[in-house]
Amino acid sequence: MLATVHGEVVRPEDPAYDDARAVYNAMHDRHPAVVVRAADAGDIITTVALAREQSLPLAVRGGSHSVAGHGTCDGGAVLDLGRMRGVRVDPVARTARAEGGCTWADLNHATHAFGLATTGGVVSTTGIGGLTTGGGMGFLARRCGLACDNLVSADVVTADGSLVTCSAEHDADLLWAVRGGGGNFGVLASLEYRLHPIADILGGPTFYPLDPDVMRRYRELIADSSEEFGALLVVALGPPLPFLPERWHGRPLCGVITCWTGSEDQDDRIRGRLAELGPVLGQHVGRMPYPVINTLFDELLPAGLFHYWKGLFSRGLPDAALDVYAEYGATTPSIQSATVVFPLDGAVQRVAPDATAFAYRDAGFSAALSPAMPTRAQCEAQVGWTRAFADALAPYSVGGGYVNFMDADDQGRDRVRSNYRQNYDRLVALKRHWDPGNLFHLNHNIAP
């Protein structure tokens, strides 16, 4: 069956096998029976048919960033979309159609040529498909909504091998499901996004002492700022950057990563507001093309590190929760590790909770607790720290969590139900329609 594949078929005996089976999170050292590096939708259809007919586990991989390791498997088929990276921008309609293997670097590069952008991730090597189908948070969310809110259509290869183009006009239920429902409903061969007139921004990090008072002022700044002000709160160890004094390298601190998409004549005002948050230890905030802001974490987070994550939503950032962030932030385990808090107000909350599969429209913030370590043993040693951190924040959360921040031990029907809340039953019904045999189960699975 695989003889018709136009891309590359890699088997265990092939020299390229170890490279082909590797994923971003090195915790997942799996040995699939075959890796298909697809060249087009036809290759996707062929691989889906192989897995269905031979009852093979099927892992679908875009950017391979799945923390839980869903882009690989033992003894099954891995469908790698990484060679499908074409992007076509329509500057008049302000849309872009991107193939399913694109990263945010690919999409941002193509759209920036026209002075346009859409909400994407904060690491440029992240795949667009996985981030979008999980919801899709990023710097532009307050102004533009989540990535899934900007998904206007998708070409989906379903479990029976059909290629379905879903949109508001055709198979709208399938579009609803893939806008936040994870990889449960098929393989996204391409995704079409709504774009926004965003070209250059004021962006970059500002670092402060690890102090709950700084975080409280950040909370107030978000509440008081227009939606053009995107800013992530980070609790981490001081990175070895030239604008941060060496005495702060490797020491616990907090930071605000700014992405101001408003008028340039307001830049000085934004810098002034950042200075009011607390003593500035180091700052590198300036005008830059929007795609650059999505590369700031790339060098700290290359492929091959060992990750263990937890995530949660909260309506606000109460003082007691900020004390927890400071307490656990003081024992952040490595330079590559970080706690990142994303604001989810503004445009995100103007979407009804049942308008997409992403259910947490009442959440004001989403947090990722994400130790990343150089070795497996070091990462495994931080599992208890991460779980204790999440447990300490649980009283201030709204239950469930963002599926893209869930690790491999965040499985089970009850956990998945809590992640999708009021939308879970509709997702189950759609799963029964589109994938009754649960072919697409290597994900945070909605069982039919």
FILOTOR-515652 format. One record per residue (C-alpha): x, y, z negated. Coordinates in steps of 0.2 Angstrom, whole numbers, padded with zeros to 4 digits, always signed. Layout:
BEGIN
XYZ
...
This chain:
BEGIN
+0000+0000+0000
+0014+0012-0004
+0022+0010+0013
+0011+0024+0019
+0017+0037+0007
+0026+0052+0015
+0035+0057-0001
+0047+0046-0010
+0043+0029-0019
+0055+0026-0033
+0056+0009-0042
+0067+0002-0057
+0081-0004-0045
+0083+0012-0036
+0098+0024-0040
+0086+0038-0043
+0075+0029-0055
+0082+0036-0072
+0080+0054-0065
+0063+0051-0058
+0056+0044-0075
+0063+0058-0086
+0051+0071-0093
+0054+0087-0102
+0051+0081-0119
+0065+0068-0122
+0055+0059-0136
+0046+0050-0122
+0059+0037-0115
+0047+0027-0104
+0049+0014-0090
+0036+0015-0077
+0034+0001-0063
+0035+0014-0050
+0036+0033-0048
+0028+0041-0033
+0035+0058-0028
+0020+0064-0018
+0021+0075-0003
+0003+0079+0000
-0015+0075-0005
-0014+0059+0005
+0000+0052-0006
-0011+0056-0021
-0026+0047-0014
-0014+0032-0011
-0007+0032-0028
-0024+0033-0036
-0030+0019-0026
-0015+0008-0031
-0018+0011-0049
-0036+0008-0048
-0035-0008-0038
-0021-0016-0048
-0027-0010-0065
-0011+0000-0068
-0009+0014-0081
-0008+0030-0071
+0002+0045-0077
+0000+0061-0068
+0014+0074-0069
+0016+0092-0063
+0029+0102-0072
+0032+0087-0084
+0030+0098-0100
+0017+0087-0109
+0023+0087-0127
+0013+0071-0130
+0022+0062-0115
+0006+0061-0104
+0017+0063-0088
+0025+0046-0090
+0021+0028-0095
+0028+0010-0097
+0024-0002-0084
+0012+0008-0074
+0012+0021-0060
+0018+0039-0062
+0011+0051-0049
+0024+0065-0048
+0017+0081-0040
+0034+0091-0042
+0037+0092-0023
+0020+0099-0019
+0024+0117-0023
+0017+0128-0009
+0008+0144-0013
-0004+0154-0001
-0009+0172-0007
-0023+0181+0000
-0020+0199-0005
-0036+0206+0001
-0047+0193-0008
-0034+0194-0023
-0033+0175-0024
-0019+0162-0023
-0020+0144-0019
-0006+0134-0026
-0002+0115-0024
-0003+0105-0040
+0016+0103-0043
+0019+0122-0044
+0027+0129-0059
+0022+0146-0066
+0039+0152-0059
+0033+0147-0041
+0016+0155-0043
+0022+0171-0051
+0036+0173-0038
+0023+0172-0024
+0010+0183-0031
+0022+0197-0037
+0027+0200-0019
+0009+0208-0017
+0009+0216-0034
-0003+0203-0041
-0003+0191-0056
-0014+0180-0066
-0013+0173-0084
+0001+0159-0085
+0012+0151-0098
+0027+0158-0107
+0040+0146-0101
+0042+0148-0082
+0046+0129-0079
+0028+0124-0086
+0017+0116-0073
+0001+0126-0068
-0010+0111-0068
-0007+0105-0085
-0008+0122-0093
-0024+0127-0084
-0034+0112-0087
-0030+0113-0105
-0036+0131-0106
-0020+0141-0102
-0014+0155-0114
-0001+0168-0110
+0004+0186-0111
-0011+0192-0100
-0025+0183-0109
-0031+0198-0118
-0033+0208-0102
-0037+0194-0089
-0043+0179-0099
-0036+0162-0100
-0029+0153-0085
-0044+0142-0083
-0055+0158-0083
-0046+0163-0067
-0047+0146-0059
-0060+0149-0045
-0059+0132-0036
-0048+0116-0036
-0045+0102-0024
-0047+0086-0035
-0043+0068-0031
-0056+0058-0041
-0055+0041-0048
-0063+0033-0032
-0050+0041-0021
-0062+0055-0015
-0055+0073-0012
-0067+0085-0019
-0066+0104-0018
-0075+0111-0033
-0081+0129-0035
-0095+0139-0041
-0105+0134-0025
-0100+0116-0024
-0098+0102-0037
-0099+0116-0050
-0100+0104-0065
-0083+0097-0060
-0075+0114-0059
-0083+0117-0077
-0074+0101-0083
-0057+0104-0076
-0057+0122-0083
-0051+0116-0100
-0055+0097-0100
-0038+0092-0098
-0033+0078-0085
-0048+0068-0088
-0057+0070-0072
-0044+0068-0058
-0028+0074-0050
-0028+0093-0045
-0020+0093-0028
-0022+0112-0027
-0029+0126-0038
-0036+0143-0032
-0034+0157-0044
-0041+0175-0046
-0027+0188-0046
-0026+0205-0054
-0016+0220-0049
-0001+0218-0061
+0016+0221-0055
+0029+0229-0067
+0026+0228-0086
+0035+0235-0102
+0041+0219-0110
+0053+0210-0121
+0057+0205-0139
+0058+0215-0155
+0065+0206-0170
+0061+0210-0188
+0065+0202-0205
+0054+0187-0210
+0041+0197-0220
+0022+0195-0221
+0020+0214-0221
+0028+0214-0204
+0015+0201-0198
+0001+0210-0206
+0005+0226-0197
+0006+0215-0181
-0012+0209-0185
-0017+0227-0186
-0008+0232-0171
-0017+0219-0160
-0034+0224-0168
-0031+0242-0164
-0023+0240-0146
-0031+0240-0129
-0032+0224-0119
-0017+0229-0109
-0006+0226-0124
-0001+0208-0124
+0010+0202-0138
+0015+0186-0146
+0020+0184-0164
+0035+0173-0166
+0043+0165-0181
+0060+0158-0178
+0079+0159-0181
+0088+0173-0174
+0094+0169-0156
+0112+0172-0151
+0108+0187-0140
+0119+0203-0138
+0106+0215-0144
+0103+0206-0161
+0117+0209-0173
+0128+0193-0176
+0124+0192-0194
+0106+0188-0189
+0110+0174-0177
+0103+0158-0184
+0094+0167-0199
+0075+0166-0201
+0066+0181-0194
+0050+0186-0185
+0048+0194-0168
+0035+0202-0157
+0036+0198-0138
+0028+0212-0129
+0019+0213-0112
+0012+0230-0109
+0002+0230-0093
-0004+0248-0095
+0002+0265-0088
+0021+0268-0088
+0018+0285-0096
+0012+0276-0112
+0029+0266-0114
+0036+0277-0127
+0020+0276-0137
+0021+0257-0136
+0039+0257-0142
+0034+0269-0156
+0020+0257-0162
+0033+0242-0162
+0045+0253-0173
+0031+0255-0186
+0029+0236-0189
+0045+0236-0200
+0064+0237-0199
+0070+0233-0182
+0084+0221-0182
+0086+0221-0163
+0076+0225-0148
+0076+0223-0129
+0060+0231-0122
+0060+0238-0105
+0052+0239-0088
+0053+0223-0079
+0044+0214-0065
+0030+0203-0073
+0038+0186-0068
+0053+0190-0079
+0043+0190-0095
+0039+0172-0092
+0057+0167-0091
+0063+0174-0108
+0062+0157-0117
+0069+0147-0102
+0087+0146-0108
+0082+0141-0126
+0071+0127-0120
+0079+0117-0106
+0072+0100-0101
+0079+0086-0112
+0076+0093-0130
+0066+0082-0142
+0049+0090-0147
+0036+0087-0160
+0021+0099-0160
+0005+0104-0169
-0007+0117-0165
-0022+0126-0173
-0035+0140-0170
-0040+0153-0182
-0052+0167-0182
-0040+0179-0190
-0023+0180-0198
-0028+0182-0217
-0014+0187-0229
-0013+0170-0237
-0010+0162-0219
+0004+0174-0216
+0012+0169-0232
+0012+0151-0226
+0020+0157-0210
+0034+0166-0219
+0036+0151-0231
+0038+0138-0218
+0047+0150-0206
+0061+0151-0219
+0065+0133-0216
+0064+0133-0197
+0075+0119-0192
+0084+0125-0176
+0087+0139-0164
+0076+0130-0151
+0062+0128-0164
+0048+0142-0165
+0031+0145-0172
+0022+0156-0159
+0005+0164-0162
-0006+0169-0147
-0019+0183-0148
-0036+0177-0140
-0047+0192-0141
-0052+0204-0127
-0056+0195-0111
-0055+0178-0118
-0069+0181-0130
-0080+0189-0117
-0082+0171-0109
-0096+0161-0117
-0091+0146-0126
-0100+0134-0115
-0095+0143-0099
-0080+0132-0097
-0074+0116-0106
-0063+0127-0117
-0073+0129-0133
-0064+0141-0144
-0071+0158-0139
-0073+0163-0157
-0055+0160-0161
-0044+0176-0163
-0028+0167-0163
-0020+0151-0158
-0003+0145-0166
+0010+0132-0159
+0021+0124-0172
+0035+0117-0161
+0051+0110-0168
+0063+0106-0154
+0079+0097-0158
+0095+0091-0149
+0093+0073-0154
+0079+0060-0158
+0084+0057-0176
+0084+0076-0179
+0067+0078-0172
+0059+0063-0181
+0066+0071-0197
+0056+0086-0194
+0039+0077-0192
+0035+0079-0210
+0039+0097-0210
+0028+0100-0195
+0013+0091-0203
+0015+0099-0220
+0015+0116-0211
-0001+0112-0201
-0009+0106-0217
-0004+0122-0226
-0013+0132-0213
-0028+0121-0211
-0038+0131-0224
-0037+0146-0213
-0041+0137-0196
-0057+0134-0187
-0054+0115-0185
-0048+0106-0169
-0034+0113-0159
-0028+0118-0142
-0025+0102-0132
-0009+0108-0124
-0002+0109-0142
-0007+0092-0147
+0006+0078-0149
+0005+0060-0146
-0002+0056-0164
-0017+0068-0161
-0027+0055-0153
-0044+0047-0157
-0061+0051-0153
-0065+0061-0168
-0050+0072-0165
-0054+0074-0146
-0072+0078-0151
-0066+0092-0163
-0055+0099-0150
-0070+0101-0138
-0083+0105-0151
-0100+0109-0143
-0094+0105-0126
-0089+0087-0130
-0105+0078-0126
-0106+0087-0109
-0088+0082-0105
-0092+0064-0109
-0107+0064-0097
-0096+0071-0084
-0083+0058-0087
-0095+0044-0085
-0100+0052-0068
-0083+0055-0061
-0072+0042-0070
-0083+0029-0077
-0068+0016-0078
-0057+0029-0087
-0043+0028-0074
-0037+0045-0080
-0034+0040-0099
-0016+0045-0101
-0021+0062-0108
-0031+0068-0124
-0044+0056-0118
-0062+0059-0117
-0068+0041-0116
-0083+0038-0105
